[in-house]
Every structure is written in C-alpha cells, then in structure tokens.
Amino acid sequence: MANNKNNATTEAVVALNTAYEQAVADQKAVADDATDEVKAEAQKKVDDALSLLDAELLKAPAADPKPKGKLVKGVFIVSPTGRYNLAYNVGEKASLPELQALELEEAGYFRIGK
C-alpha cells in the first residue's frame, strides 16, 4: 500500500515539474516589449507552478537510510582496496550487506564467518 502512495507522489512530482518547466519556458517566450500585465501574468504562472511543486515535494516520504537486507560478518583475506575501493586490510573483520559479502567471497577477498 505504501508503495502505491510513493508511486503516486512520484508521478505527481514529475507532472508538476513538467508544468513548472513549461511555465518557465512560456515566461521566457514573452517578448521584451510585452506589457507589464502580460509579464506579471507569466511570472504568476511560474510562481504558482513552483508553489505546487514545492508543496508536493514536502509530502514525499524521506528515503529510508537503513540498508535493506541483512548484514553478514566475516574477515578479509585479501585487501579489497584496489579492486573494490573498500578501505579494509587483510585480517580485518567487517559486517557487510549480504550481496556484497557474497560477491567478495566469490572473488576470493572475503571469508564469511559463522
């Protein structure tokens, strides 16, 4: 159910962003010699579109900073610094996300502990 809400929010943000970009393009298309009334109307459309976009962005849920999936403990048997850009040395123990641990184990850099 929450996923549907996130999708609806994302779709709304995309639509409102498109409307905002169109309003900005329309404002830029207004001729320099246009009346102040026409310029003000174009600016109002940009401001309204931006307000709607900002309001929808505030409704969007914050990203979950927690890693998805379980962590696997193990020890490095080869330093992964060069190939994987990970700051571990040989013999260091670490808790890594399961997929990363399995990939490193398959490559011979990590031994999963019990």
N, C-alpha and C positions, 0 to 999 in steps of 0.2 A: 504494500500500500504506500509506503514512504517513497519507494522508487518512482511510482506514478506521479507523486507530488513533485519530486525533483525534476522529472522529465517535463512536467507542465511548466514549472518555473523556468527551466532552461529554454523551453520553446518561447515563453513569454518574453524572456530577456532578449532572445535573438530577434523576435519580431519588433520589440521596442527599440532595439539598437538599430535595426534597419530603418525604422521610422525616423529615428534621430538623424541618422546619416542622410536620409532623403531631405529632411528639413534643413540641414546644414547646406546640402547641395543647392536646394531651392533658394536659400538666403544668398549664397554666393552668386547665383544666377541673376539676382536683382541688379538692374543696371545702376551705375553710379548716379545717374541723373534722375532716378526714380524719386517720387515724392517721399517725404518723411513718413507719411502714413503707410505706404507700401513697405518701406524699410522696417518700420516698427512692427507691422503685422508679421513679416518674415522672422524678425527677432523673437516675437512672442511664440511663434510655432516652434522655433528651436528651443526656447526656454521650457515650453510645455512638454515637448518630447523628452528633454533631458530630465525634467522632474519625474515624469512617469518611469523612465528607465532607472533613475536612482532609487525610486520607491520600490520597484520590483527587485533590484539588486539587494536591497536591505532585507527583503523577505527570504532570499535564498539562504538555505542552510549552510552553515560553515562546514568546511571539509573536516573529516574525522582524522586527526593527526596520528591516531594509533595505527600501527601496522596491522594489516589484515593477515590472518593466519597465525600459526603457532611458531614459536622460536625453537631452534634446535641447538643444543650445546655440543661443543666439540673442540678440537685442538687443531691448529695449523701445522702441517708437516712440511710445507714449502711456503715461502713468503709470497703472498698474493699481490704485493705492491706493484710490481712491474706490469703484469698482465691484467689484473682486475682493478688496479688503482685503490686497493684497500690497505689501510695503514695497520697491518698486523705483521708480526715477526714469527719465525719458526718457534714452535713450542707455546705460543700464546693461546689461551683458552678464550672462546667467544661464544656468544649466543646470536645466531643468525636466523633470518627468516628461512623457513623450510626449503623453499625452492632454490634460494641462493646457496644454502648449505649442500643440497643435493648436487647442484651444478659444480660447486667447488670440490666436492668429494669425487665426483666422476672425473674431474680433470686432474685429480691427484694432489690437490692443495690442502685439503681439509679432511680430518677423520672425525666422523660423528661419534660422540661419546654415548654412554648408556645412562 
